[in-house]
Amino acid sequence: METFGITGFSFGIVGFIFAMVALGKISKLEKQLKETGVLEKEYKSG
């Protein structure tokens, strides 16, 4: 039964890391779109 806990924990860590990387990429894209004028300078994300 402890293998399910280890597996779940591992998937949780991988999911968290994936989410942090995705958030960083979205922030970078948003900044780039603001600089090029595609988005308004005052645009606030979610």
Summary of the structure (lengths in Angstrom):
residues: 46
radius of gyration: 17.1
end to end distance: 39.6
largest distance: 54.2
contacts: 79
relative contact order: 0.09
helix: 76%
strand: 0%
